[in-house]
């Protein structure tokens, strides 16, 4: 496990260790979408307790892409100041910051002021349908991702992460379940990846800020086995990761759909998918999902996977890495998923933590 605590390179960026805080929505943004004092405290607590790289809470690139209450935004220059303050705090402890950029697509809140977009029109309830995006709609979304990346750079972020997992807009394009288009943005793996390709290409060439991407490594919710549709989808993911690397993407964080249903698995949920991708694509892999003790960390390191990413364990114990370093074997987190509920009911983040 010693390797996990050693410094590492990601492109030209030197990281103080191989641990990432995976993007975690905390429900504590200011009402206008700027980063709140409580969020700054969360970042500082992580940074001062050894977390080498912090991926921010999900941050929307457009007002109509807000998908969760109290969500951070980077769709206007007015958000640069609070984002810079967050980066400065993390940097003061030697931690790096990647701003996670996303658009909710079909998961956008129904209260959104504009039309709810998705790759293919879907019915959300009895009288609400999403609008299938036109080419001009796609171009506008791509442009907004690029503008948000520019603001992240102005805020001194070390990089950005494109959130193309967990059912948000980019993930909706990637999934053959939610993308039934028959044009150049649908059908084959690379066609479904085309919107992400266009975003990466423009950010790399126009903004010159490091880009990483988050992808699902399974297709069937709650199924971590590489079989049937999951096996076919993983082959598609390999194609997409190869394309992302060729465009200048520095790393891929591999997650999956239905991770809340996988609590009883005795190994990191998607480690076998990560091993398969690593075999076929020479790109740094950041693995997230079910990593909650030092045995899991060693499994990831032994599999030659580059980085370890955790979310819920850090909500429970922001000082977890200190505890691991001092001999604690496992996180206190019991994967009860109350961190998705408590912030909106009583302002707490965890049954064990404030």
C-alpha positions in Angstrom: 0.0 0.0 0.0 3.0 2.3 0.4 2.9 3.1 -3.4 -0.5 4.6 -3.0 0.9 7.3 -0.6 3.9 8.1 -2.9 3.9 11.1 -5.3 2.9 10.5 -8.9 2.6 12.3 -12.2 -0.5 12.9 -14.2 0.7 14.4 -17.4 2.8 17.3 -16.3 1.1 17.6 -12.9 2.8 16.2 -9.8 0.4 14.8 -7.3 1.4 14.3 -3.7 -0.1 10.8 -3.7 -2.4 8.5 -5.7 -5.6 9.3 -3.8 -8.5 11.2 -5.4 -11.7 12.5 -3.7 -14.3 11.5 -6.2 -16.8 14.2 -7.1 -19.4 14.3 -4.4 -22.5 16.5 -4.4 -22.9 17.9 -0.9 -26.1 20.0 -1.3 -24.3 22.9 0.3 -23.8 25.4 -2.6 -25.0 28.9 -2.1 -28.4 29.6 -3.4 -26.9 31.3 -6.5 -24.7 28.3 -7.3 -21.5 29.7 -6.0 -19.2 27.8 -3.6 -20.3 28.3 0.0 -18.2 28.7 3.1 -19.3 25.3 4.2 -18.0 23.8 1.0 -14.7 25.6 1.5 -14.5 24.0 4.9 -15.1 20.6 3.3 -12.3 21.1 0.8 -9.9 22.4 3.5 -10.6 19.4 5.7 -9.8 17.0 2.9 -6.7 18.8 1.8 -5.2 19.1 5.2 -5.6 15.3 5.7 -3.5 14.1 2.8 -6.1 13.9 0.0 -3.8 14.5 -3.0 -6.4 15.4 -5.6 -9.9 16.7 -5.1 -12.6 16.5 -7.8 -15.2 19.1 -7.0 -18.9 18.6 -6.5 -20.8 18.3 -9.8 -20.8 21.7 -11.4 -23.2 22.6 -14.2 -22.1 24.4 -17.4 -25.6 25.8 -18.1 -28.5 27.0 -16.0 -30.8 24.5 -17.7 -28.5 21.7 -16.8 -29.0 21.8 -13.0 -29.9 18.3 -12.0 -29.7 18.4 -8.1 -30.8 21.0 -5.6 -28.1 23.4 -4.3 -25.7 22.6 -7.2 -22.6 24.5 -8.0 -22.4 26.4 -11.3 -19.7 27.7 -13.6 -21.9 29.1 -16.4 -21.0 32.8 -15.7 -17.9 34.7 -14.8 -19.4 35.6 -11.4 -18.6 32.1 -10.2 -14.8 32.4 -10.9 -14.1 34.1 -7.6 -15.5 31.5 -5.3 -14.0 28.7 -7.4 -10.6 30.4 -7.2 -10.9 30.6 -3.4 -11.6 26.9 -3.2 -8.5 26.1 -5.4 -6.3 28.4 -3.3 -7.3 26.6 -0.1 -6.6 23.2 -1.6 -3.3 24.4 -3.1 -2.2 25.8 0.3 -2.0 22.2 1.5 -0.4 20.8 -1.7 -3.6 19.3 -3.0 -4.7 19.6 -6.7 -8.3 20.5 -7.8 -10.2 19.2 -10.9 -13.5 20.9 -11.4 -16.2 18.4 -12.5 -18.3 19.8 -15.4 -21.7 18.4 -16.3 -25.1 19.0 -17.7 -28.1 17.1 -16.4 -29.8 16.4 -19.7 -32.9 14.3 -19.0 -32.0 14.4 -15.3 -32.2 18.2 -15.2 -34.7 19.6 -12.7 -38.2 20.0 -14.0 -38.1 23.6 -12.6 -35.4 24.4 -15.1 -36.3 27.6 -17.0 -35.6 26.2 -20.4 -36.5 23.0 -22.3 -35.2 19.8 -20.9 -32.8 18.3 -23.4 -31.6 14.7 -24.1 -30.0 12.8 -27.0 -33.4 11.1 -27.7 -36.8 12.3 -26.4 -37.9 10.5 -23.3 -41.0 10.7 -21.2 -40.3 12.0 -17.7 -43.9 11.8 -16.4 -47.4 11.9 -17.7 -47.2 15.2 -19.4 -43.5 16.0 -19.7 -41.2 14.9 -22.4 -37.6 15.9 -23.0 -36.6 17.4 -26.3 -34.3 15.5 -28.6 -31.3 17.8 -29.2 -30.7 19.2 -32.7 -27.2 19.7 -34.1 -27.4 23.4 -33.1 -28.4 22.4 -29.6 -25.4 20.1 -29.4 -23.1 22.8 -30.6 -24.4 25.2 -27.9 -23.8 22.6 -25.2 -20.3 21.9 -26.4 -19.6 25.6 -26.4 -20.8 25.9 -22.8 -18.5 23.1 -21.6 -15.6 24.9 -23.3 -16.6 28.3 -21.6 -16.9 26.6 -18.2 -13.4 25.0 -18.7 -12.1 28.5 -19.5 -13.6 29.8 -16.2 -12.1 26.8 -14.3 -8.7 27.8 -15.7 -9.1 31.4 -14.7 -9.9 30.2 -11.2 -6.6 28.4 -11.1 -8.0 24.9 -11.2 -5.4 22.2 -12.0 -7.8 20.6 -14.5 -11.4 19.7 -15.3 -13.3 16.4 -15.3 -16.0 15.8 -17.9 -18.8 13.9 -16.1 -19.9 11.3 -18.7 -21.2 8.8 -16.2 -24.1 8.2 -13.8 -26.9 9.1 -16.3 -26.2 12.8 -16.9 -26.2 14.3 -20.4 -22.9 13.0 -21.7 -23.6 9.6 -20.3 -27.0 9.7 -21.9 -25.3 10.1 -25.3 -22.8 7.3 -24.5 -25.4 4.7 -23.4 -27.1 2.7 -26.2 -30.1 2.5 -23.8 -30.7 6.3 -23.8 -29.3 7.2 -27.2 -31.4 6.0 -30.1 -30.3 8.6 -32.6 -29.7 7.7 -36.2 -27.4 10.6 -37.1 -23.7 11.0 -36.5 -24.3 11.2 -32.7 -25.9 7.8 -32.5 -25.3 4.1 -33.3 -21.7 3.1 -33.1 -19.6 3.6 -29.9 -17.6 6.4 -31.4 -20.7 8.1 -32.8 -22.3 8.0 -29.3 -19.0 9.4 -28.0 -18.9 12.2 -30.6 -20.2 15.0 -28.4 -17.6 14.2 -25.7 -14.9 14.0 -28.4 -15.9 17.5 -29.6 -15.7 18.9 -26.1 -12.3 17.4 -25.3 -10.9 18.5 -28.7 -12.0 22.1 -28.1 -10.9 22.3 -24.5 -7.5 20.9 -25.2 -6.9 23.2 -28.2 -8.6 26.4 -27.1 -8.3 26.4 -23.3 -5.2 24.4 -22.7 -6.2 23.0 -19.3 -5.8 19.3 -18.4 -8.8 17.1 -19.0 -9.9 13.9 -17.4 -13.1 12.0 -17.9 -15.5 9.9 -15.8 -17.2 7.0 -17.5 -19.5 4.1 -16.5 -17.8 0.8 -17.0 -21.0 -1.2 -16.9 -24.3 -0.8 -18.7 -26.8 -2.8 -16.6 -27.6 -1.1 -13.3 -26.3 -2.9 -10.3 -24.6 -5.6 -12.3 -20.8 -5.6 -12.0 -20.2 -8.7 -14.1 -18.5 -8.6 -17.5 -21.1 -10.5 -19.4 -23.8 -10.1 -22.0 -24.7 -6.4 -22.5 -22.0 -5.3 -20.0 -19.3 -7.1 -22.0 -20.4 -5.5 -25.2 -20.6 -2.1 -23.5 -17.1 -2.5 -22.0 -15.7 -3.1 -25.5 -17.4 0.2 -26.5 -15.8 1.9 -23.5 -12.4 0.7 -24.6 -12.9 2.3 -28.0 -14.0 5.6 -26.3 -11.0 5.6 -23.9 -8.7 5.1 -26.9 -10.3 8.0 -28.6 -10.1 10.2 -25.5 -6.4 9.5 -25.1 -5.7 10.3 -28.7 -7.4 13.7 -28.2 -5.2 14.5 -25.2 -7.3 13.3 -22.3 -4.9 12.6 -19.4 -6.9 9.9 -17.5 -10.2 8.2 -17.1 -12.0 7.6 -13.9 -14.0 4.4 -14.1 -17.2 4.1 -12.2 -20.5 2.4 -13.0 -24.2 2.5 -12.8 -26.1 1.1 -9.8 -23.1 1.3 -7.4 -25.6 1.8 -4.5 -26.7 -1.8 -5.0 -23.2 -3.3 -4.8 -22.4 -2.8 -1.1 -22.0 -6.6 -0.4 -19.2 -7.1 -3.0 -15.9 -7.9 -1.3 -13.6 -6.2 -3.9 -13.6 -2.8 -5.6 -16.8 -2.9 -7.7 -15.4 -2.3 -11.1 -11.8 -3.5 -10.7 -12.1 -6.2 -13.4 -13.4 -3.6 -15.9 -10.4 -1.4 -15.0 -8.0 -4.2 -15.5 -9.5 -4.9 -18.9 -9.3 -1.3 -20.0 -5.8 -1.0 -18.7 -4.7 -4.0 -20.8 -6.0 -2.4 -24.0 -5.3 1.3 -23.5 -2.1 2.8 -22.1 -3.8 5.6 -20.1 -3.9 6.3 -16.4 -6.9 4.8 -14.7 -8.6 6.3 -11.6 -10.8 3.6 -10.0 -13.8 4.5 -7.9 -16.5 2.4 -6.2 -16.4 0.1 -3.2 -12.8 1.0 -2.1 -13.1 1.2 1.7 -10.1 -0.6 3.3 -6.4 -1.1 2.9 -6.9 -4.5 1.4 -8.9 -2.9 -1.5 -6.2 -0.3 -1.9 -3.6 -3.0 -2.2 -5.8 -4.9 -4.7 -5.9 -1.7 -6.9 -2.2 -1.1 -6.7 -1.4 -4.8 -7.4 -3.6 -4.7 -10.5 -1.4 -1.9 -11.9 -4.2 0.6 -11.7 -2.8 4.1 -11.3 -5.1 5.9 -8.9 -7.6 5.3 -6.1 -10.8 7.4 -5.9 -13.2 7.4 -3.0 -16.4 9.4 -2.2 -18.6 8.1 0.6 -15.7 7.0 2.8 -14.3 10.6 2.7 -17.8 12.0 3.6 -17.7 9.8 6.7 -14.1 10.4 7.6 -12.3 13.3 5.9 -9.2 12.3 7.8 -9.4 8.7 6.5 -5.9 8.7 4.9 -4.3 9.8 8.1 -6.1 6.9 9.8 -4.9 4.4 7.1 -1.4 5.7 7.4 -1.6 5.1 11.2 -2.8 1.6 10.9 -6.6 1.7 10.7 -7.7 -1.1 8.3 -11.1 0.0 7.1 -13.2 3.0 6.7 -16.0 3.6 9.2 -18.5 4.1 6.3 -21.1 1.4 6.1 -22.3 2.4 2.6 -25.8 3.1 4.0 -26.3 5.9 1.4 -27.7 8.3 4.0 -25.3 10.9 2.6 -27.8 11.3 -0.2 -30.6 12.1 2.2 -29.2 13.7 5.4 -28.0 17.0 3.9 -31.5 17.9 2.8 -33.2 16.7 6.0 -31.1 17.9 8.8 -27.9 19.5 7.3 -25.6 16.6 8.2 -23.5 14.7 5.7 -23.2 11.3 7.4 -24.7 9.4 10.3 -21.2 9.3 11.8 -20.0 12.8 10.9 -21.2 16.4 11.1 
